[in-house]
Amino acid sequence: MIEIIWSWWAVWVKLQELVEGHPILKNCLSKPCLGLSTLNKPEWNKKIESILKNNEIVVLAVDDDVAKQIIDIKTKVWLATKIIDCSTAHRTNPLWTYGLPELKWQKDKIETAELVSNPWCHATAVILSVKPLVDIKLANNKSGIITSTTWYSWWGKNMIKAFEKGKNKQSFQYSTWIEHKHEVEIKNETWLTDFIFQPEVVNYFNWLKVNVFLNLTSKWQKLSEEDFIELFNNYYNGAKNMNVSSMPSDWKISMSENNETQNVSIYIKKYSSKIQIVTVIDNMMKWAAWAVIQNLNIMLWFNEGMGLE
């Protein structure tokens, strides 16, 4: 059986919809799944321990502190229950497997993992943008600019109401690279160590676009744009949801082209000594709900795309 412990309303709504449409998982899901608002403190340990004992896989869509408490309970009672954690609590823990199966050799690790951490929104798009350049060190790891434009629905009920009722009409920047919580996560999965990062929330419901500028090392500046596209396609060979192409001649990219899918669109523009990479995903799907189903399929040895077509 599979249990979802949730406190994140936006993720839970989409995740429940996907599970109910899955040909196998819909029959394996414990019902009702545990919404933390229904749990009193005296019941906490006993209820969580029971869930861990009676399910093969437990998905955590909860805040970091809660995720840590649940893992503490699992550790204390020596349970082999598999966990998929959507929080940032264990994202950089070497004992956990990073749940981004598009990365080379990562799917094999997820198949046999007991602890899988789902990557987050900005980190997913940034890592997919630069990872093919990492392995052969095509770019300078100490210089770069990254901007990330994301949707408002992930911020929960209050933010959704504020935007949809017109209280929030303008986009806003909410952090800088120095303070951003995904810094270590991105550094762990890439060799980028020193660059500017600026995330922004805009008045759209569910997409994310990352724009990456990197300086190429002198050795690789002679490569053409087509060479880089081929490099990316070779790296992501076998990942059906990855689409790599040149930047459109008119520079117009549809922000909604991957809505309600797990597809990832990567656009490349090569300059004399620099490369620009624009990556578009549906933030709610590729990072959160859809990625959970993708990792569940892999951990249960199902077809990776089952229930996601």
Buried (B, 14 or more C-beta within 10 A) or exposed (E): EBBBBBBBEBBBEBBBEBBEEBEEBEEBBBEEBBBBEEBEEEEBBEBBBEBBEEBEBBBBBBBBEBBBBBBEBBEEEEBEBBBBBBBBBBBBBEEBBBBBBBBBEBBEBBBEBBBBBBBBBBBBBBBBBBBBBBEEEBBBBEBBBBBBBBBBBBBEEEBBEBBEEEEBEEBEEEBEBEEBEBBEBBBBBBBBEEBEBBBBBBBBBBBBBBBBBBBBBEEBBEBEBEEBBEBBBEBBEEBEBBBBEEBEEEEEBEBEBBBEBBBBBBBBBBEEEBBBBBBBBBBBBBBBBBBBBBBBBBBBEBEBEBBBE
